[in-house]
Every structure is written in C-alpha cells, then in structure tokens.
Amino acid sequence: MEQTADTPHVTIKRKDRTMVFAPTETDKIRTVASGRVSWDRRTNRWKAVGELEELADLLTQAGYKVNLVGPKA
C-alpha cells in the first residue's frame, strides 16, 4: 500500500468503527464529518458514527484517502 505525503489518509475498521488518522487532522475531520465522528473514552480512539460509506464519501470529497478495513457487515 503506497502512501504519499501530500494526501492525508484515514483508515476505518468496519468491525468496531475505529478511525485512525494523523493527530494534526483532527479538527479538519471533525468539521468535514459534522457529527459523524466521536471520541470513545473507553478505548481512547475516534469512532465513526452512522453509515460508513457516507462518511467515506464525505472524507474523499474533502481530499482524504479513505481505507475501509475488514469484511463488510
């Protein structure tokens, strides 16, 4: 998997909706996603809320490379 420095990446794990991205992108992702991400205090991770495909489309339109990991539920 090739990653370029100029394109920010977001990985979303389908099973538990965990999101992984650069810490510097937090504010921009929260603005773009508008309520579709939340901080889970129990696991100390960002979680996707709602439909994953819609969130992936929003992030892609904002210029992110989105990787959905795991089998479709």
VOKOLKOL-359275 format. One record per residue: x, y, z of N, C-alpha, C in turn. Coordinates in steps of 0.2 Angstrom, whole numbers, padded with zeros to 4 digits, always signed. Example, Ala and Ser with C-alpha at 12.3 -4.5 7.8 and 13.67 -1.06 7.14 Angstrom:
VOKOLKOL-359275
+0066-0028+0039+0062-0022+0039+0066-0016+0039+0064-0011+0035+0068-0005+0036+0064+0000+0039
***
This chain:
VOKOLKOL-359275
+0004-0006+0000+0000+0000+0000+0004+0006+0000+0004+0010-0005+0008+0016-0006+0004+0022-0003+0008+0026+0001+0005+0032+0004+0009+0038+0002+0006+0043+0000+0010+0049-0002+0010+0054+0004+0015+0058+0004+0015+0063+0010+0010+0069+0009+0008+0070+0003+0003+0076+0001-0004+0074+0002-0006+0068+0002-0013+0066+0003-0014+0063+0010-0018+0066+0014-0019+0063+0021-0023+0057+0021-0022+0052+0025-0025+0046+0025-0030+0045+0031-0035+0041+0030-0040+0039+0036-0041+0032+0035-0040+0028+0040-0042+0021+0040-0048+0020+0045-0053+0016+0042-0059+0015+0046-0060+0007+0047-0060+0005+0053-0061-0003+0054-0068-0004+0054-0071-0008+0050-0078-0009+0049-0081-0013+0055-0077-0017+0058-0079-0021+0064-0081-0017+0070-0077-0012+0072-0078-0008+0078-0079-0001+0077-0078+0001+0070-0079+0008+0068-0073+0012+0070-0068+0010+0072-0062+0013+0074-0059+0017+0069-0057+0023+0070-0054+0028+0065-0047+0029+0066-0042+0029+0062-0035+0030+0063-0033+0036+0058-0031+0041+0060-0028+0047+0056-0023+0051+0060-0020+0055+0056-0015+0059+0059-0018+0064+0064-0014+0065+0070-0017+0069+0075-0018+0076+0073-0014+0079+0068-0015+0085+0065-0021+0086+0061-0024+0081+0059-0030+0081+0055-0037+0081+0059-0037+0081+0066-0042+0080+0070-0048+0086+0069-0046+0092+0069-0050+0097+0068-0054+0097+0062-0050+0096+0056-0052+0096+0050-0057+0091+0048-0056+0085+0051-0060+0079+0050-0067+0080+0054-0066+0083+0060-0072+0084+0064-0077+0089+0060-0074+0094+0057-0078+0099+0053-0081+0096+0047-0077+0092+0043-0079+0089+0037-0085+0084+0039-0084+0080+0044-0088+0074+0046-0095+0077+0049-0094+0083+0052-0100+0086+0055-0104+0081+0059-0102+0079+0065-0105+0075+0070-0105+0067+0068-0101+0065+0063-0101+0058+0061-0095+0055+0064-0091+0058+0068-0086+0055+0072-0086+0057+0079-0084+0053+0084-0085+0054+0091-0079+0051+0094-0077+0054+0100-0071+0051+0104-0074+0046+0109-0071+0040+0109-0074+0035+0113-0069+0035+0119-0071+0036+0125-0067+0037+0131-0065+0030+0133-0069+0025+0132-0067+0018+0134-0061+0015+0131-0060+0017+0124-0055+0014+0120-0049+0019+0119-0051+0026+0120-0047+0031+0118-0045+0031+0111-0050+0031+0107-0050+0031+0100-0056+0035+0097-0055+0037+0091-0060+0040+0087-0064+0035+0084-0071+0036+0084-0076+0031+0081-0080+0034+0076-0082+0031+0071-0086+0033+0066-0094+0032+0068-0098+0037+0067-0105+0036+0069-0109+0036+0063-0114+0032+0062-0118+0032+0056-0116+0027+0050-0118+0029+0044-0116+0025+0039-0109+0026+0037-0105+0020+0036-0098+0021+0035-0097+0023+0027-0101+0021+0023-0100+0023+0016-0101+0030+0015-0106+0033+0018-0107+0040+0018-0101+0044+0020-0099+0042+0026-0093+0045+0029-0087+0045+0025-0086+0039+0022-0080+0038+0017-0081+0043+0011-0087+0044+0009-0088+0048+0003-0086+0056+0005-0089+0058+0011-0088+0064+0013-0080+0066+0014-0077+0061+0017-0069+0062+0018-0066+0062+0011-0068+0058+0006-0065+0058+0000-0066+0064-0004-0071+0067-0003-0073+0073-0007-0069+0079-0003-0067+0078+0003-0063+0083+0006-0055+0082+0005-0054+0077+0001-0047+0077-0001-0043+0071+0003-0046+0067+0007-0043+0062+0011-0043+0055+0007-0038+0051+0008-0038+0044+0005-0041+0040+0011-0047+0037+0009-0050+0033+0015-0049+0025+0013-0047+0022+0018-0047+0014+0018-0052+0011+0023-0056+0007+0020-0061+0004+0024-0058-0003+0025-0057-0005+0031-0053-0012+0033-0058-0017+0036-0057-0023+0034-0062-0028+0037-0067-0030+0032-0071-0036+0034-0076-0038+0029-0082-0033+0030-0086-0033+0025-0092-0029+0026-0097-0033+0030-0101-0029+0034-0106-0032+0039-0112-0033+0036
***
